[in-house]
């Protein structure tokens, strides 16, 4: 009988593989998207409307390259943790489910 030994998940955003210096250019696509989903409630709205709802801290949080570089480092560390966790599970079979 099969036994599930591990369940893990991760986002598959392009930001996980894009270098952080490319993030501002990638984000320009969000500015043109009329149907963005915003956490934590998943409200759908265009970018300009979403910016209006942000508190001042949210508007200045990601100014300059360092916040993106720090977030990229955190992403890489988290993915490394997932990889070592998966390897440590020593599973006979790995099943990956995606919506792509």
C-alpha positions in Angstrom: 0.0 0.0 0.0 1.3 3.4 -0.9 2.1 5.9 1.8 2.2 9.7 1.5 5.4 10.8 3.2 5.5 14.5 2.4 3.4 17.3 1.1 4.9 20.6 0.1 4.0 23.6 -2.0 5.5 26.7 -3.6 4.5 29.5 -5.8 5.7 29.4 -9.3 5.9 33.1 -10.0 8.6 34.2 -12.6 10.1 36.2 -9.8 11.6 32.9 -8.4 13.8 32.7 -11.4 14.2 36.3 -12.6 17.2 38.2 -11.1 15.9 41.0 -8.8 17.2 43.8 -11.0 14.7 42.7 -13.6 11.7 42.8 -11.2 10.8 46.5 -11.8 10.6 45.9 -15.6 8.5 42.7 -15.0 6.2 44.7 -12.6 5.2 47.1 -15.4 3.0 44.3 -16.7 1.0 44.6 -13.5 0.5 48.3 -14.1 -1.3 47.5 -17.4 -3.3 44.5 -16.0 -7.0 45.5 -15.2 -7.7 42.4 -13.2 -5.0 42.0 -10.5 -5.9 39.9 -7.4 -4.7 41.5 -4.2 -4.0 39.8 -0.9 -5.1 39.1 1.7 -8.7 38.9 0.5 -8.2 38.4 -3.3 -10.0 41.6 -4.3 -9.7 42.1 -8.1 -8.9 45.6 -9.3 -6.7 47.5 -11.7 -3.2 48.6 -10.4 -4.0 52.3 -10.1 -7.0 51.5 -7.8 -4.9 49.2 -5.7 -2.2 51.8 -5.2 -4.9 54.2 -3.9 -5.8 51.7 -1.2 -2.2 51.2 0.0 -1.1 52.7 3.2 2.0 55.0 3.1 4.3 52.2 4.3 3.2 49.9 1.5 4.0 52.6 -1.1 7.6 53.1 0.1 8.4 49.5 1.1 9.9 48.5 -2.2 11.8 51.6 -3.3 15.3 51.0 -4.7 17.0 47.7 -5.4 17.8 46.4 -1.9 14.3 45.3 -0.9 14.1 43.2 -4.1 17.5 41.7 -3.6 16.6 40.8 0.0 13.4 39.2 -1.1 15.2 37.3 -3.9 17.7 35.9 -1.3 14.8 34.9 0.9 13.1 33.1 -2.1 16.3 31.2 -2.9 16.8 30.1 0.7 13.2 28.9 0.9 13.5 27.0 -2.4 16.7 25.4 -1.1 14.9 24.4 2.1 12.1 22.8 0.0 14.7 20.9 -2.1 16.6 19.5 0.9 13.3 18.6 2.5 12.2 16.7 -0.6 15.5 14.9 -0.9 15.4 14.1 2.8 12.0 12.4 2.4 13.7 9.8 0.2 10.4 9.2 -1.7 10.1 6.4 -4.2 7.7 8.5 -6.3 7.2 12.3 -6.6 3.9 13.6 -7.9 3.8 17.3 -9.0 0.5 19.0 -9.5 0.3 22.4 -11.2 -2.2 24.6 -12.9 0.0 25.4 -15.8 
